[in-house]
Amino acid sequence: MTPNAASASSAPSRRSFLASTAVAAVAVGGGVPLLAACGGSDSGSREGTTSGKDAKKILPAFVASNVVAPDIPAKNGSAAGFTRKLAIADLRTSVPEKLGKGGKVTIMSPFWGSPPKSDNAYYRAMNDLIGTDVHWQNQDGNTYEQKLGAVLASSDVPDVVVVPSWNLNGRIPSAVISKFADLGPYLSGDAVKEFPNLAAIPTDAWQRSIFGGALRGLPMPQPIVTGIVPLYRQDIFEKEGYDVPTSADAFMAWAKDATNARAKRWACMDMKWTAFQAFGVLSGNEKPLGWNLVDGKLVNRVETEEFLEALEWTRKLFAAGVVHPDAELGKSQATDPGPKFAKGEFLVYANNMSQWWSRTAEQATQNPDFRVWGMDIFAHDGGDPRLWAEQPAGIWAFVNRKASESVIREVLAVANVTAAPYGTKEYMMTNYGVEGTHYTVKDGVPTKTDQGNLDVLNAYVMVASPAPTVAHPDFPAVAKGQVEWQQRMGAFTRKTPFFGMQITEPSRYANLSSDFEQLEDDITRGRRKISDMQQAVSDWKSKGGDKLRDWYQKILDENGSAAN
């Protein structure tokens, strides 16, 4: 099977091996460990945000990359798309000279799977390309937040620490501000031009990388269009003559018609995230969670009728028996849905866009009739959907504030290589490794070898990334479909008042919303009632929700709204 590294620079694709957006949202909504001590006398402001004129003084200059032109330019907040075959001889060079000076850099990062040997051929080749001696401290991605909390509460912090947005909980945001360096002296304004691939990272992603009034994060940019797609079995739809639903009622009617429990076929898995989209619920996966202006007043998503309506529609799907039993038992996010989707046990599920490609690749040889496609998100009433922009960056690499200038420059040399755009030699090395050792190319399609599947996993790609890109030379129709889906949905996507702002909430509100995710799932499965949510919202307001609203209102008053 051809690996998905060709699309690794797109956030949905990258986050597929990190955690799906839905799973990430669970992590944000759940309980979090608190750090014992994360302070520092030079930590700067621990709360609020930096935007407007203050941000402009900090942000790097943007210089678009012209090394490789995409086949489908980005539009409406989408990724750029590549559909052409890959020719190794045509790869461009984006880093003509090594910027690394041979220094040693230690990086701690989440890792999913079995880490390779520390002295493997991929690590050696990357270090030689960069000119820096990178040593990896790979940590289990499933328990990374606990490890991250312990490390940041200690005095033994590695040179670089990778932090995903879904781990910015409890006191970790405060620790980011106190423990990590200000990169502004090396990247703000024209200084970034020393690192051309970093200069080509979109400005919105850099703004999202300002923590505590300073540019601290090296970002992994992502499309602002939602990455959660209702994926469906296009081949079965066509065989059975099903019309793709375009409203909540149409979906319910189709689901009842398509379900035959005796034949072990159900319409769908848990569709809660699609419900949030269809009903226009402000359901962002990253802080600030769910705040928006309604008739000039700042409200949270849990206070809206649309939120309750989305839960009720999802509950009706479960009650009608059209949802696969795995989801009823709460397994829809804990187990791989791929095998049962391939068997046709269910026909629609909402998940990360990356699975559009991965399911296609999995079944390409063993089930040639299998076709998965992305269903356009519908408004519940059949009109145009009202979607909300994702934040423009979701994972960062931070440099220890005690690092010397020489170490910081070594880190930036690493980032300038890992942020190389698709179609370059640096991109291929970062995402595929060494040709002949880690991958081969046949008919324009790169395929990882067994060694490549062992060595070339989530490491260097975590340091910094290019502008979002989707590229599948093995399945160009999928790449085209993904980008065009993003562009269609992007036309209905709006920015919230806090779009692009990196906001650090007061730690006293860290666990204020921690129970909502479980309550949502209990309601949709019939274990709790809508009235329980209404009571929970009332409790949330009295326990700090109203005060948190006032706190966010002050941010709006001071910084203005980013909404469009």
C-alpha distance (Angstrom), angle and dihedral (degrees) to the residues before:
residue distance angle dihedral
M1 . . .
T2 3.77 . .
P3 3.81 110.2 .
N4 3.77 123.4 -124.1
A5 3.77 95.4 -118.4
A6 3.78 90.2 112.5
S7 3.77 88.4 72.9
A8 3.74 96.5 35.8
S9 3.77 94.7 116.5
S10 3.77 92.5 64.9
A11 3.76 113.2 89.7
P12 3.80 96.5 -131.9
S13 3.79 90.6 51.1
R14 3.78 93.6 44.8
R15 3.75 93.0 46.8
S16 3.77 91.0 53.0
F17 3.77 90.8 76.9
L18 3.77 91.7 38.8
A19 3.78 99.4 48.3
S20 3.76 130.9 -58.0
T21 3.78 115.3 -97.4
A22 3.77 89.2 -109.6
V23 3.78 91.9 54.6
A24 3.78 90.3 45.2
A25 3.77 89.0 54.9
V26 3.79 89.9 54.6
A27 3.79 89.1 53.9
V28 3.79 90.7 51.5
G29 3.77 92.3 48.1
G30 3.80 95.6 46.2
G31 3.76 132.8 81.1
V32 3.79 117.7 -72.4
P33 3.78 135.1 -155.1
L34 3.77 115.7 -111.4
L35 3.78 123.0 -134.0
A36 3.75 116.6 -120.5
A37 3.78 95.4 -142.7
C38 3.77 128.9 -1.9
G39 3.74 102.4 153.4
G40 3.75 131.2 125.4
S41 3.77 133.2 175.8
D42 3.79 92.3 -124.2
S43 3.77 96.5 43.8
G44 3.80 97.6 115.3
S45 3.79 123.5 -153.5
R46 3.82 112.8 -7.3
E47 3.81 97.9 -166.4
G48 3.79 140.0 48.2
T49 3.79 128.5 21.7
T50 3.79 144.6 -85.5
S51 3.80 120.7 -124.7
G52 3.79 143.4 133.2
K53 3.79 116.8 32.9
D54 3.79 92.7 -7.7
A55 3.80 90.8 56.4
K56 3.80 93.6 46.5
K57 3.79 89.5 60.3
I58 3.79 89.4 56.2
L59 3.81 104.9 37.3
P60 3.81 122.0 99.5
A61 3.79 118.2 -113.9
F62 3.80 112.1 -99.2
V63 3.79 116.5 -124.3
A64 3.80 111.9 173.8
S65 3.78 116.8 -133.3
N66 3.79 115.7 -115.2
V67 3.81 95.8 178.7
V68 3.82 94.6 105.1
A69 3.81 128.2 11.3
P70 3.83 116.7 -140.4
D71 3.80 122.1 -125.6
I72 3.81 89.5 -132.4
P73 3.81 113.3 31.5
A74 3.79 117.7 -141.3
K75 3.81 115.0 -93.6
N76 3.81 136.4 170.9
G77 3.80 91.0 10.6
S78 3.81 94.8 -51.7
A79 3.76 129.5 137.5
A80 3.79 119.5 -101.0
G81 3.80 114.1 -102.5
F82 3.80 134.6 -137.3
T83 3.79 119.7 -166.9
R84 3.81 101.8 162.6
K85 3.77 125.7 104.1
L86 3.78 116.0 -96.6
A87 3.79 117.4 -110.2
I88 3.80 113.2 -168.6
A89 3.81 90.7 -157.8
D90 3.81 90.0 58.6
L91 3.81 96.7 52.5
R92 3.78 112.2 125.7
T93 3.78 129.4 -138.4
S94 3.80 117.0 -120.9
V95 3.83 98.4 169.8
P96 3.83 106.4 47.3
E97 3.82 94.8 175.7
K98 3.79 132.8 34.0
L99 3.78 110.2 -105.8
G100 3.78 93.9 -171.3
K101 3.79 116.9 96.0
G102 3.77 98.3 -157.0
G103 3.79 97.1 -90.9
K104 3.79 124.6 146.6
V105 3.82 121.7 -109.0
T106 3.81 126.0 -177.1
I107 3.83 116.9 -154.3
M108 3.82 127.4 -168.1
S109 3.78 113.5 -158.8
P110 3.81 140.4 159.2
F111 3.78 114.2 -99.1
W112 3.78 130.7 -166.0
G113 3.78 114.9 -156.4
S114 3.79 131.1 8.7
P115 3.83 112.7 -28.8
P116 3.82 114.8 -127.8
K117 3.79 123.9 -119.3
S118 3.79 111.8 -72.2
D119 3.82 93.3 -120.2
N120 3.80 98.5 47.3
A121 3.81 125.2 146.0
Y122 3.82 93.6 -107.6
Y123 3.79 94.5 54.8
R124 3.81 91.0 46.2
A125 3.81 92.9 50.0
M126 3.80 93.6 47.6
N127 3.78 92.8 48.2
D128 3.78 90.4 49.9
L129 3.81 91.5 49.4
I130 3.80 92.1 50.2
G131 3.79 98.4 37.1
T132 3.81 91.9 -129.3
D133 3.81 131.1 110.8
V134 3.81 102.6 -128.6
H135 3.79 119.3 -171.8
W136 3.81 118.7 -167.1
Q137 3.78 127.9 -141.3
N138 3.80 98.2 -169.3
Q139 3.81 114.8 -166.5
D140 3.80 130.3 -167.4
G141 3.80 105.4 -88.8
N142 3.80 92.4 -149.6
T143 3.80 92.6 62.0
Y144 3.79 97.9 26.0
E145 3.79 96.6 119.5
Q146 3.79 92.1 61.6
K147 3.81 91.5 48.7
L148 3.79 91.2 45.0
G149 3.79 91.5 52.0
A150 3.78 92.5 50.3
V151 3.81 94.3 47.7
L152 3.79 94.5 47.2
A153 3.78 90.5 48.9
S154 3.81 90.0 54.8
S155 3.77 133.3 71.0
D156 3.81 91.9 -120.8
V157 3.80 104.3 83.9
P158 3.84 118.8 159.9
D159 3.81 121.0 -121.7
V160 3.82 90.2 -101.3
V161 3.80 129.9 21.7
V162 3.80 123.7 -170.9
V163 3.82 115.2 -143.8
P164 3.83 123.4 -173.2
S165 3.79 117.0 -150.0
W166 3.80 92.0 -116.0
N167 3.81 88.5 63.1
L168 3.81 93.5 56.0
N169 3.77 92.0 103.7
G170 3.77 137.4 123.2
R171 3.79 110.5 -2.7
I172 3.79 96.0 -21.3
P173 3.85 93.2 99.3
S174 3.79 89.2 54.6
A175 3.78 89.6 48.7
V176 3.80 90.6 51.9
I177 3.78 88.9 57.9
S178 3.79 95.6 46.4
K179 3.80 100.1 38.3
F180 3.80 104.9 41.8
A181 3.79 135.5 71.2
D182 3.77 131.0 -107.4
L183 3.80 105.5 -115.1
G184 3.79 92.8 -172.2
P185 3.82 95.7 101.8
Y186 3.83 88.1 59.9
L187 3.82 101.2 36.1
S188 3.81 113.0 21.2
G189 3.79 117.5 110.3
D190 3.80 115.8 -22.9
A191 3.82 92.5 -12.4
V192 3.82 88.6 86.2
K193 3.80 90.8 65.0
E194 3.79 87.9 82.0
F195 3.82 83.6 70.9
P196 3.84 105.1 44.6
N197 3.78 96.8 -176.5
L198 3.80 90.3 53.7
A199 3.80 89.5 48.0
A200 3.82 88.3 58.2
I201 3.82 93.2 58.5
P202 3.84 108.1 109.5
T203 3.80 115.6 -97.8
D204 3.82 92.8 -125.4
A205 3.81 89.3 61.3
W206 3.80 90.7 51.8
Q207 3.80 92.0 49.2
R208 3.79 88.6 53.8
S209 3.83 85.7 54.7
I210 3.81 95.1 63.4
F211 3.79 109.6 107.7
G212 3.77 122.1 178.6
G213 3.77 94.2 -7.9
A214 3.80 95.7 -52.7
L215 3.79 136.7 90.6
R216 3.80 99.3 -109.8
G217 3.81 107.0 147.4
L218 3.79 132.9 75.0
P219 3.81 99.4 -147.9
M220 3.76 138.8 -137.5
P221 3.83 100.3 -146.6
Q222 3.78 119.4 -144.4
P223 3.81 135.2 -172.0
I224 3.77 112.8 -92.3
V225 3.81 90.4 -135.7
T226 3.79 113.2 96.8
G227 3.79 113.9 -87.8
I228 3.82 93.8 -152.7
V229 3.80 109.9 97.1
P230 3.83 130.0 -179.3
L231 3.81 96.8 -123.1
Y232 3.80 116.6 -160.3
R233 3.80 141.1 -177.4
Q234 3.79 99.1 -104.0
D235 3.80 91.8 -177.7
I236 3.81 93.6 56.8
F237 3.80 92.3 43.1
E238 3.80 89.3 55.7
K239 3.80 93.7 43.2
E240 3.81 92.8 51.0
G241 3.80 94.4 39.6
Y242 3.81 94.1 -119.1
D243 3.78 119.2 165.0
V244 3.79 114.2 -136.2
P245 3.83 105.4 -108.8
T246 3.78 117.8 -111.5
S247 3.82 100.9 -175.3
A248 3.79 140.1 32.8
D249 3.81 92.5 -104.3
A250 3.81 91.7 47.3
F251 3.79 90.5 51.1
M252 3.81 91.4 50.7
A253 3.81 92.1 48.9
W254 3.80 92.0 47.6
A255 3.81 91.7 46.5
K256 3.79 92.9 54.6
D257 3.80 90.9 48.1
A258 3.81 93.9 47.5
T259 3.81 97.1 46.7
N260 3.80 120.0 95.0
A261 3.79 108.9 162.8
R262 3.83 93.0 -176.1
A263 3.79 88.9 58.0
K264 3.84 89.7 45.8
R265 3.77 94.0 -114.4
W266 3.77 123.8 129.5
A267 3.76 128.2 176.3
C268 3.78 100.3 -123.6
M269 3.76 152.8 -22.1
D270 3.80 124.1 -110.3
M271 3.82 105.1 -38.1
K272 3.81 98.1 -172.7
W273 3.79 94.3 120.2
T274 3.78 91.9 50.1
A275 3.80 88.1 48.9
F276 3.80 90.4 54.8
Q277 3.79 88.3 52.2
A278 3.81 95.7 44.8
F279 3.80 93.0 50.4
G280 3.79 93.9 44.7
V281 3.79 94.8 -115.7
L282 3.77 114.8 171.1
S283 3.77 93.9 -122.7
G284 3.78 106.5 158.7
N285 3.78 117.1 172.5
E286 3.78 95.8 -145.4
K287 3.77 133.4 54.8
P288 2.93 130.2 -51.8
L289 3.79 84.8 55.5
G290 3.76 117.5 -153.6
W291 3.81 104.5 -24.5
N292 3.80 120.9 143.2
L293 3.78 142.2 146.6
V294 3.81 115.8 -99.4
D295 3.80 114.7 -177.8
G296 3.77 88.2 -19.8
K297 3.80 94.5 -52.4
L298 3.77 124.9 110.5
V299 3.80 109.8 -121.5
N300 3.77 134.9 169.8
R301 3.80 122.2 -126.1
V302 3.81 92.0 -115.4
E303 3.80 89.5 62.1
T304 3.81 94.9 57.9
E305 3.79 131.6 95.3
E306 3.81 88.8 -132.8
F307 3.80 90.0 62.8
L308 3.80 92.4 53.7
E309 3.81 91.9 43.3
A310 3.80 90.9 53.6
L311 3.79 91.3 51.3
E312 3.80 91.3 47.3
W313 3.82 93.1 50.9
T314 3.79 90.4 49.4
R315 3.82 89.9 48.0
K316 3.80 89.8 53.5
L317 3.81 90.3 54.1
F318 3.79 90.3 55.2
A319 3.81 92.0 43.3
A320 3.81 90.8 51.6
G321 3.80 90.4 57.3
V322 3.80 94.2 -122.6
V323 3.83 95.4 120.2
H324 3.80 119.2 90.9
P325 3.83 112.1 -102.9
D326 3.80 91.5 -120.1
A327 3.79 88.8 67.5
E328 3.80 91.0 46.9
L329 3.78 87.8 57.9
G330 3.77 92.0 48.1
K331 3.80 95.9 -107.9
S332 3.79 98.2 118.4
Q333 3.79 92.8 98.7
A334 3.79 98.2 29.0
T335 3.80 99.7 58.0
D336 3.77 134.2 46.1
P337 3.82 108.1 -94.7
G338 3.81 92.0 -163.3
P339 3.82 102.2 93.2
K340 3.81 95.8 48.8
F341 3.80 91.1 42.1
A342 3.80 88.3 53.6
K343 3.81 90.7 49.6
G344 3.79 90.1 52.8
E345 3.81 94.9 -116.6
F346 3.82 87.3 136.9
L347 3.78 129.8 13.1
V348 3.82 106.3 -156.3
Y349 3.78 134.1 36.3
A350 3.78 133.9 163.9
N351 3.77 113.6 -127.1
N352 3.77 146.0 128.7
M353 3.80 115.1 -46.5
S354 3.79 90.8 -122.0
Q355 3.79 89.0 74.7
W356 3.79 89.2 66.7
W357 3.81 86.7 72.6
S358 3.80 99.3 32.1
R359 3.82 94.4 53.4
T360 3.79 89.9 47.5
A361 3.80 92.2 50.7
E362 3.80 93.4 45.7
Q363 3.79 93.5 56.1
A364 3.81 100.1 34.5
T365 3.80 96.1 103.2
Q366 3.79 104.2 25.2
N367 3.81 98.8 41.5
P368 3.82 109.7 25.0
D369 3.82 93.3 174.1
F370 3.82 91.3 58.5
R371 3.82 113.8 111.5
V372 3.77 126.3 172.7
W373 3.78 121.5 -170.9
G374 3.78 138.9 173.7
M375 3.79 117.6 -102.5
D376 3.79 114.1 -140.2
I377 3.78 110.7 -113.3
F378 3.79 109.9 -108.0
A379 3.78 129.8 -155.0
H380 3.78 110.8 -114.8
D381 3.82 90.7 -114.4
G382 3.80 94.9 46.3
G383 3.80 96.4 -101.3
D384 3.79 129.4 109.2
P385 3.80 113.8 -50.0
R386 3.79 122.4 -117.0
L387 3.78 107.4 -137.2
W388 3.77 131.4 178.8
A389 3.77 127.8 -134.4
E390 3.77 121.1 -108.4
Q391 3.76 117.2 -131.3
P392 3.84 111.4 -88.7
A393 3.82 95.9 -121.1
G394 3.78 130.9 32.5
I395 3.82 110.1 173.7
W396 3.79 130.6 40.9
A397 3.79 140.5 -171.2
F398 3.80 113.2 -142.6
V399 3.81 128.7 -163.1
N400 3.78 121.6 -135.9
R401 3.81 109.7 -102.7
K402 3.81 88.6 -133.8
A403 3.81 91.9 58.7
S404 3.79 117.0 119.2
E405 3.80 121.8 -119.8
S406 3.80 89.5 -104.8
V407 3.81 91.7 55.7
I408 3.80 92.1 47.0
R409 3.79 90.2 52.5
E410 3.80 90.4 49.6
V411 3.82 89.0 53.4
L412 3.79 91.3 49.6
A413 3.80 89.1 50.4
V414 3.80 88.0 55.7
A415 3.81 91.9 47.5
N416 3.80 93.2 48.7
V417 3.81 88.9 59.2
T418 3.80 97.4 42.6
A419 3.82 90.3 49.2
A420 3.81 91.9 57.4
P421 3.82 112.8 129.5
Y422 3.78 127.2 -110.8
G423 3.79 112.6 -82.4
T424 3.81 95.3 42.1
K425 3.80 132.2 108.9
E426 3.79 90.0 -121.2
Y427 3.80 92.0 54.0
M428 3.79 91.8 50.5
M429 3.78 92.4 49.6
T430 3.81 92.6 47.0
N431 3.79 95.2 47.2
Y432 3.80 103.4 28.5
G433 3.80 108.7 19.8
V434 3.80 124.4 -145.3
E435 3.79 119.3 -5.1
G436 3.78 110.8 -116.8
T437 3.80 92.9 17.7
H438 3.79 102.8 52.6
Y439 3.80 102.6 14.0
T440 3.77 144.1 7.3
V441 3.79 129.8 -152.1
K442 3.78 121.9 -136.1
D443 3.81 123.6 171.7
G444 3.79 89.7 -10.8
V445 3.81 94.4 -55.0
P446 3.83 118.9 115.6
T447 3.79 113.9 -143.8
K448 3.77 125.2 -172.2
T449 3.77 118.8 -124.2
D450 3.79 122.2 -136.0
Q451 3.80 87.7 -94.4
G452 3.78 90.3 50.9
N453 3.78 91.1 53.5
L454 3.80 88.7 53.0
D455 3.82 99.5 44.1
V456 3.80 109.5 26.1
L457 3.77 101.4 68.4
N458 3.78 135.5 123.7
A459 3.79 101.8 -38.8
Y460 3.82 122.9 96.7
V461 3.80 91.5 22.2
M462 3.81 86.9 69.0
V463 3.82 95.6 65.0
A464 3.82 99.9 68.6
S465 3.79 135.9 -31.8
P466 3.79 140.2 -150.8
A467 3.79 124.3 -112.7
P468 3.84 110.5 -60.6
T469 3.79 112.6 -72.5
V470 3.80 136.1 177.7
A471 3.80 117.0 -159.9
H472 3.78 128.6 161.0
P473 3.81 110.8 165.2
D474 3.80 88.3 176.4
F475 3.83 93.1 55.1
P476 3.81 107.4 20.9
A477 3.81 91.8 167.4
V478 3.79 89.0 61.5
A479 3.81 92.2 50.2
K480 3.79 89.8 49.8
G481 3.80 91.3 46.6
Q482 3.79 92.9 49.7
V483 3.79 95.8 49.9
E484 3.79 93.6 43.2
W485 3.82 89.7 49.5
Q486 3.80 89.2 52.9
Q487 3.78 90.9 49.0
R488 3.82 93.4 49.6
M489 3.79 92.0 47.6
G490 3.79 90.6 41.5
A491 3.80 88.9 63.3
F492 3.82 87.5 65.7
T493 3.81 96.0 40.8
R494 3.78 120.9 109.9
K495 3.77 130.7 -168.8
T496 3.77 118.9 -120.0
P497 3.82 122.5 -131.3
F498 3.81 88.9 -98.7
F499 3.79 99.2 44.8
G500 3.79 112.7 146.8
M501 3.80 94.3 5.9
Q502 3.78 118.5 127.0
I503 3.78 100.4 -144.6
T504 3.76 124.5 -171.0
E505 3.80 109.8 -157.8
P506 3.80 121.4 -150.2
S507 3.81 108.1 -89.6
R508 3.81 90.8 -123.8
Y509 3.82 87.8 73.9
A510 3.81 95.0 46.6
N511 3.81 96.7 112.1
L512 3.77 99.4 26.3
S513 3.82 94.6 113.5
S514 3.80 98.3 30.3
D515 3.81 96.0 114.8
F516 3.79 99.7 49.7
E517 3.81 98.0 83.8
Q518 3.80 93.8 57.1
L519 3.79 91.8 43.2
E520 3.80 90.7 52.2
D521 3.79 90.3 54.2
D522 3.80 92.9 45.1
I523 3.79 90.5 53.0
T524 3.79 95.5 47.3
R525 3.81 89.9 50.7
G526 3.79 93.0 49.2
R527 3.79 96.5 -111.5
R528 3.81 93.1 114.5
K529 3.80 134.5 23.7
I530 3.79 134.6 -116.2
S531 3.79 87.0 -113.1
D532 3.81 88.2 62.3
M533 3.79 89.0 59.5
Q534 3.78 91.2 48.4
Q535 3.81 89.4 52.7
A536 3.81 90.6 46.9
V537 3.80 90.2 52.6
S538 3.79 90.4 50.3
D539 3.80 89.6 51.2
W540 3.80 90.8 46.0
K541 3.80 91.0 54.7
S542 3.79 94.1 49.2
K543 3.82 94.1 43.9
G544 3.78 94.2 54.5
G545 3.80 110.3 -56.6
D546 3.81 93.3 107.6
K547 3.80 91.4 46.9
L548 3.78 90.7 47.8
R549 3.83 87.9 52.0
D550 3.80 89.5 55.0
W551 3.80 89.2 49.1
Y552 3.82 91.7 52.7
Q553 3.79 90.8 44.9
K554 3.78 89.1 57.6
I555 3.81 89.1 53.6
L556 3.80 89.5 52.7
D557 3.79 91.8 47.4
E558 3.79 91.2 51.5
N559 3.80 100.0 39.3
G560 3.78 106.8 24.3
S561 3.78 127.1 -129.6
A562 3.81 125.6 -62.1
A563 3.82 91.6 -161.3
N564 3.80 121.0 126.8
